[in-house]
Amino acid sequence: MKFWRPTSPLGGLPYLKRGRSGRSSSYDRTGGNRDFAVVQPGETHVLADISGSGVVEHIWLTTRCYSEKYLRKLVLEMYWDGSPTPSVRTPLGDFFGVGHATAVHYVSLPLSMVFGPRRGPKGPFAAAMNCYFPMPFRDGARIVLRNESDKPVENFFYYVDYELTDEPAPDHVGLFHAFYRQERPTTKVEHASVEANPAPWDLPGLNTTGDDNYVILDTEGDGHYVGCLLNIDNFNASNQVYTWPGEGDDMFFIDGEPWPPRLHGTGTEDYFGAAWGFPSGAYAGPYHGISLASSVQEHFGTWSLYRFHVEDPVRFTRSLRFSIEHGHANDQSNDYSSVAYWYQTEPSESITELPPVETRLPRRWPEHGLWDE
């Protein structure tokens, strides 16, 4: 008789393994009900400082802060194995899958926001955020929140659930990474003139290098890429020959390979799992979705798109450069920002400082009509 093996993620739950469950949370140590921290402007608050080896399995948090656009002003950082540089550095809202300093209700497999107008403070404040990306560590984990806003985080509730193990993860287990990038605006590549309202397959211009693409991830090491959030503010649509930014192809250059990359896509909406534009508007799938859709119309406004490579991670052994055209052959100048999620065996040297707060705030807020100003 063959031994039974799990055939789905849930199939592994019956298997017992040795470990010690732990949690770092904001509960009231006096036994009262003030189960939150207060984080003053300029302060850094430690959510978790864990010794030993193990894996972070779940993060939940919610905040109340009255600084406008604060979801871009609070910065989440994670450090593994005593490294002085973080492997995760991203604005809080963007890390959990929604850009433009905005909170919405959506649920994917690794990330979610629980949001609505019925409870909590007025405005984009009452969102509960969850992360289920597994985050292994061999010699300690430290997770912090930096308040770069002008007002305090008056309520910061959180859980960091983890498991400690007697033996560290083997060498081939990667460290979790996430990093925020932006280009505001992207630099338009000029092409030959064309008649008004061309069909998308008749757009002028060629891109045979990928050099001018918007870069989502550029890292060196051994690992695999597991997804991204891409935010687009198509504020400049009236000055574009073709108003839809979704003609931009995705390109994965693996291990320093030359053009053409072995993974070359056919359009932005295609990479994010849709087609023919975004006909559904906002939707939430386990591996791909539109967490924020423009309330104006398809070709204009602000968008947040996510794609998670849970079933199909992109492998690299020396380096990975993942980029996407901003419009066909980079013919559009709009605001782009993103978070890449990946694993690699060593902390990535690509994690640099974020742009200053004032330069990463959204150009338009809130244009989507989710709440009253």
C-alpha positions as CSV (number, residue, x, y, z in Angstrom):
1,M,0.0,0.0,0.0
2,K,1.3,3.4,-0.9
3,F,1.6,6.0,1.8
4,W,-1.1,8.7,1.6
5,R,0.3,12.1,0.4
6,P,-1.5,15.5,0.5
7,T,-2.7,16.7,-2.8
8,S,-3.6,20.3,-1.8
9,P,-2.5,23.0,0.7
10,L,-5.2,21.7,3.1
11,G,-4.0,18.2,2.7
12,G,-0.9,18.8,4.8
13,L,-2.9,19.8,7.9
14,P,-3.2,16.3,9.3
15,Y,0.6,15.9,9.4
16,L,1.9,16.5,12.9
17,K,5.2,18.2,13.3
18,R,7.2,19.5,16.3
19,G,7.3,23.2,16.9
20,R,6.4,25.8,19.5
21,S,3.7,28.3,18.5
22,G,4.2,31.9,19.6
23,R,2.7,35.3,19.2
24,S,3.8,38.9,19.6
25,S,0.8,41.2,19.9
26,S,-0.2,44.6,21.3
27,Y,-2.4,43.2,24.1
28,D,-2.7,45.2,27.3
29,R,-0.1,43.8,29.7
30,T,-2.0,45.1,32.7
31,G,-5.0,42.9,32.0
32,G,-7.1,45.9,30.8
33,N,-8.6,46.6,27.4
34,R,-6.0,49.1,26.0
35,D,-4.9,46.4,23.5
36,F,-2.9,48.8,21.3
37,A,0.3,50.8,21.0
38,V,0.6,54.5,20.3
39,V,3.3,55.4,17.8
40,Q,4.3,59.1,17.8
41,P,5.6,60.9,14.7
42,G,9.2,60.0,14.0
43,E,9.0,56.9,16.3
44,T,9.7,53.3,15.4
45,H,7.6,50.6,17.0
46,V,8.7,47.0,17.3
47,L,5.9,44.5,16.5
48,A,8.1,41.4,17.0
49,D,11.6,40.7,18.2
50,I,12.0,36.9,18.1
51,S,15.0,34.9,19.0
52,G,15.9,31.5,17.6
53,S,14.8,29.8,14.4
54,G,11.3,29.4,13.0
55,V,8.8,31.0,10.6
56,V,6.4,33.9,10.8
57,E,3.1,32.4,9.7
58,H,0.6,35.2,9.9
59,I,0.5,39.0,10.5
60,W,-2.7,40.9,11.3
61,L,-2.9,44.6,12.1
62,T,-5.1,47.6,12.1
63,T,-4.4,51.3,12.7
64,R,-6.0,54.7,13.4
65,C,-4.1,57.7,12.3
66,Y,-5.5,61.1,11.2
67,S,-2.7,62.1,9.0
68,E,-4.0,62.4,5.4
69,K,-2.6,59.7,3.1
70,Y,-1.0,58.0,6.1
71,L,-0.9,54.6,4.5
72,R,2.0,55.8,2.4
73,K,3.6,57.5,5.4
74,L,3.9,54.5,7.7
75,V,6.7,52.1,6.7
76,L,6.8,48.4,7.5
77,E,10.3,46.8,7.8
78,M,11.4,43.2,8.5
79,Y,14.9,42.0,9.4
80,W,16.0,38.3,9.4
81,D,18.9,36.6,11.2
82,G,20.3,39.7,12.8
83,S,20.9,41.5,9.4
84,P,21.4,45.3,9.9
85,T,19.5,45.9,6.6
86,P,15.9,44.9,6.1
87,S,14.6,42.3,3.7
88,V,11.2,44.1,3.7
89,R,10.8,47.8,3.3
90,T,7.5,49.2,2.0
91,P,4.7,51.6,2.9
92,L,2.1,49.9,5.0
93,G,-0.9,50.0,2.7
94,D,1.1,49.0,-0.4
95,F,2.6,46.0,1.4
96,F,-1.0,44.6,2.0
97,G,-1.9,44.9,-1.6
98,V,-3.5,48.4,-2.2
99,G,-1.8,51.5,-3.3
100,H,-2.6,55.2,-3.6
101,A,-2.7,55.6,0.2
102,T,-6.0,53.8,0.1
103,A,-7.9,51.0,1.9
104,V,-10.4,48.8,0.3
105,H,-12.1,45.4,0.9
106,Y,-10.5,42.5,-0.9
107,V,-9.3,39.0,-0.2
108,S,-6.5,37.1,-2.0
109,L,-4.7,34.0,-0.9
110,P,-1.6,35.6,0.7
111,L,-2.9,39.1,1.5
112,S,-6.2,40.7,2.4
113,M,-7.9,43.9,3.7
114,V,-11.2,43.9,5.6
115,F,-12.7,47.3,5.1
116,G,-16.1,49.0,5.1
117,P,-18.0,52.1,6.0
118,R,-20.1,50.6,8.8
119,R,-17.6,50.7,11.6
120,G,-14.4,52.5,12.7
121,P,-13.1,56.0,12.1
122,K,-14.3,58.1,9.2
123,G,-12.2,57.8,6.0
124,P,-9.7,55.1,4.9
125,F,-8.7,54.1,8.4
126,A,-10.8,51.2,9.6
127,A,-9.1,48.4,7.6
128,A,-7.9,45.2,9.1
129,M,-4.9,43.8,7.1
130,N,-3.7,40.2,6.9
131,C,-0.6,38.6,5.5
132,Y,-0.1,34.8,5.2
133,F,3.3,34.8,3.3
134,P,5.5,32.3,5.2
135,M,8.6,34.1,6.5
136,P,11.4,31.7,7.7
137,F,14.3,32.8,9.9
138,R,17.3,30.9,11.2
139,D,18.6,33.3,13.9
140,G,16.0,35.8,14.9
141,A,13.3,38.0,13.3
142,R,12.5,41.7,13.9
143,I,9.5,43.5,12.5
144,V,9.0,47.2,13.0
145,L,6.7,50.1,11.9
146,R,8.1,53.5,11.3
147,N,5.8,56.5,11.6
148,E,6.9,59.1,9.0
149,S,3.7,61.0,9.2
150,D,3.0,64.3,11.1
151,K,0.5,62.8,13.5
152,P,0.5,59.9,15.9
153,V,-0.8,56.4,15.2
154,E,-3.3,56.6,18.0
155,N,-4.3,53.0,17.9
156,F,-2.0,50.3,16.5
157,F,-3.3,46.8,17.1
158,Y,-1.4,43.8,15.8
159,Y,-0.7,40.1,16.0
160,V,2.5,38.4,14.7
161,D,2.0,34.7,14.8
162,Y,5.0,32.4,14.4
163,E,6.4,29.0,15.1
164,L,9.8,28.2,16.6
165,T,11.7,25.1,15.6
166,D,14.6,23.2,17.1
167,E,16.6,23.2,13.9
168,P,17.0,26.1,11.5
169,A,15.6,25.9,7.9
170,P,18.0,24.3,5.4
171,D,20.2,26.4,3.2
172,H,17.8,26.0,0.2
173,V,14.9,27.8,2.0
174,G,14.7,31.4,1.0
175,L,14.2,34.5,3.1
176,F,11.1,36.5,2.4
177,H,11.6,39.9,0.7
178,A,9.3,42.8,-0.3
179,F,10.3,46.2,-1.6
180,Y,8.5,49.3,-2.8
181,R,9.6,51.2,-5.9
182,Q,8.1,54.1,-7.8
183,E,8.6,56.3,-10.9
184,R,6.4,59.4,-10.8
185,P,6.0,60.0,-13.6
186,T,7.5,57.5,-16.0
187,T,9.6,59.0,-18.9
188,K,7.7,58.8,-22.1
189,V,9.5,57.4,-25.2
190,E,8.6,59.4,-28.3
191,H,7.6,57.4,-31.4
192,A,6.5,58.4,-34.9
193,S,3.2,60.2,-35.1
194,V,0.1,58.2,-35.8
195,E,-3.5,59.0,-36.7
196,A,-5.9,59.6,-33.8
197,N,-7.5,56.6,-32.1
198,P,-5.4,53.8,-33.6
199,A,-6.1,50.2,-33.0
200,P,-3.8,48.8,-30.3
201,W,-2.0,46.5,-32.8
202,D,-1.3,49.6,-35.1
203,L,0.5,51.6,-32.4
204,P,3.9,52.9,-33.6
205,G,7.2,52.3,-31.9
206,L,9.4,49.3,-31.1
207,N,11.0,48.1,-27.8
208,T,13.7,45.5,-28.4
209,T,15.8,46.1,-25.2
210,G,13.4,46.7,-22.3
211,D,15.8,49.3,-21.0
212,D,13.1,52.0,-20.7
213,N,10.6,49.8,-18.9
214,Y,9.2,50.5,-15.4
215,V,11.3,48.2,-13.1
216,I,9.4,46.3,-10.4
217,L,12.3,44.1,-9.2
218,D,16.0,44.1,-9.8
219,T,17.9,41.8,-7.5
220,E,21.0,39.6,-7.4
221,G,21.1,36.2,-5.7
222,D,19.5,32.8,-5.8
223,G,15.7,32.6,-5.3
224,H,12.3,32.9,-6.9
225,Y,9.8,35.8,-7.4
226,V,6.3,35.2,-6.1
227,G,4.3,38.3,-7.1
228,C,3.7,42.0,-7.1
229,L,1.4,44.9,-6.6
230,L,1.4,47.5,-9.4
231,N,-0.3,50.9,-8.9
232,I,-1.0,53.1,-11.9
233,D,-2.3,56.7,-11.9
234,N,-3.2,57.4,-15.5
235,F,-3.4,61.1,-14.8
236,N,-1.9,62.1,-18.2
237,A,-4.4,60.2,-20.4
238,S,-5.5,63.4,-22.3
239,N,-1.9,63.9,-23.5
240,Q,-1.5,60.3,-24.9
241,V,-2.1,59.0,-28.4
242,Y,-3.6,55.9,-26.9
243,T,-5.2,56.5,-23.5
244,W,-5.1,52.9,-22.2
245,P,-1.9,52.0,-20.3
246,G,-2.6,48.2,-20.5
247,E,-0.6,47.6,-23.7
248,G,2.6,47.5,-21.7
249,D,4.3,44.1,-21.9
250,D,5.9,42.3,-18.9
251,M,9.4,41.1,-19.2
252,F,11.5,38.8,-16.9
253,F,15.3,38.9,-17.6
254,I,16.6,35.9,-15.7
255,D,20.3,35.4,-14.7
256,G,21.5,38.3,-16.9
257,E,20.1,36.9,-20.1
258,P,20.1,39.3,-23.2
259,W,17.1,40.3,-25.1
260,P,14.7,38.7,-25.7
261,P,13.9,37.5,-22.2
262,R,12.6,34.0,-21.9
263,L,9.4,35.2,-20.2
264,H,7.9,38.0,-22.3
265,G,4.2,38.9,-22.0
266,T,1.6,40.4,-24.2
267,G,0.1,43.3,-22.1
268,T,-0.4,44.6,-18.7
269,E,-3.9,43.4,-18.2
270,D,-2.8,40.0,-19.5
271,Y,-0.1,39.6,-16.9
272,F,-2.5,40.5,-14.2
273,G,-4.9,37.8,-15.3
274,A,-7.5,39.8,-17.2
275,A,-8.1,40.6,-20.9
276,W,-9.6,43.2,-23.1
277,G,-8.9,45.9,-20.6
278,F,-10.4,45.4,-17.1
279,P,-14.0,44.8,-18.0
280,S,-15.0,43.6,-14.5
281,G,-13.6,46.6,-12.6
282,A,-12.4,45.6,-9.1
283,Y,-12.4,41.9,-8.3
284,A,-10.5,39.7,-5.9
285,G,-9.1,36.4,-6.9
286,P,-6.8,34.2,-4.9
287,Y,-3.8,34.7,-7.3
288,H,-4.7,37.8,-9.3
289,G,-7.1,40.7,-9.1
290,I,-7.8,44.4,-9.1
291,S,-7.9,45.6,-5.5
292,L,-8.6,49.2,-6.5
293,A,-10.4,50.2,-9.7
294,S,-10.9,53.7,-11.1
295,S,-14.3,55.2,-10.5
296,V,-13.8,57.4,-13.6
297,Q,-13.6,55.0,-16.5
298,E,-11.4,52.2,-17.7
299,H,-8.7,54.3,-19.4
300,F,-8.3,56.9,-16.7
301,G,-7.9,57.2,-12.9
302,T,-6.1,55.2,-10.3
303,W,-5.6,51.4,-10.3
304,S,-4.0,48.8,-8.0
305,L,-3.4,45.4,-9.6
306,Y,-1.9,42.2,-8.0
307,R,-0.5,39.0,-9.3
308,F,0.8,36.2,-7.0
309,H,3.0,33.4,-8.5
310,V,2.0,30.8,-5.9
311,E,1.7,28.0,-8.4
312,D,4.3,29.4,-10.9
313,P,7.1,31.2,-9.1
314,V,9.8,32.6,-11.4
315,R,13.1,30.9,-10.6
316,F,16.5,32.6,-10.8
317,T,20.0,31.5,-9.6
318,R,22.1,34.7,-10.1
319,S,19.8,37.6,-10.8
320,L,16.3,38.7,-11.8
321,R,15.2,41.9,-13.5
322,F,11.4,42.1,-13.8
323,S,10.0,45.1,-15.6
324,I,6.9,46.2,-17.5
325,E,6.3,48.7,-20.2
326,H,4.4,51.9,-19.3
327,G,2.1,51.8,-22.3
328,H,3.1,50.2,-25.6
329,A,6.9,50.6,-26.1
330,N,6.9,52.9,-23.0
331,D,4.9,55.6,-24.9
332,Q,3.1,56.9,-21.7
333,S,4.1,59.2,-18.9
334,N,2.1,58.3,-15.8
335,D,2.7,57.6,-12.1
336,Y,3.8,54.0,-11.4
337,S,4.6,52.4,-8.1
338,S,4.9,48.8,-7.0
339,V,5.8,46.3,-4.4
340,A,7.6,43.1,-5.4
341,Y,7.5,39.9,-3.3
342,W,10.2,37.3,-3.5
343,Y,12.4,34.8,-1.7
344,Q,16.2,34.4,-1.9
345,T,18.8,32.7,0.1
346,E,20.6,35.8,1.4
347,P,19.3,39.3,2.2
348,S,19.1,41.3,-1.0
349,E,21.3,44.3,-1.5
350,S,18.6,45.9,-3.7
351,I,16.7,47.0,-0.5
352,T,17.5,50.7,-0.4
353,E,15.9,53.7,1.4
354,L,12.4,54.7,0.3
355,P,11.8,58.0,-1.5
356,P,11.0,60.9,0.9
357,V,7.5,61.0,2.2
358,E,6.4,64.0,0.2
359,T,7.5,62.4,-3.1
360,R,5.7,59.1,-2.6
361,L,2.2,60.6,-1.8
362,P,-0.4,60.0,-4.5
363,R,-1.1,62.8,-6.9
364,R,-4.9,62.4,-6.6
365,W,-6.6,61.4,-3.4
366,P,-9.3,60.2,-3.1
367,E,-10.6,60.2,-6.7
368,H,-12.3,56.8,-6.4
369,G,-15.4,57.9,-4.4
370,L,-15.0,55.2,-1.7
371,W,-15.6,57.7,1.1
372,D,-16.3,61.4,1.7
373,E,-13.4,63.7,2.1
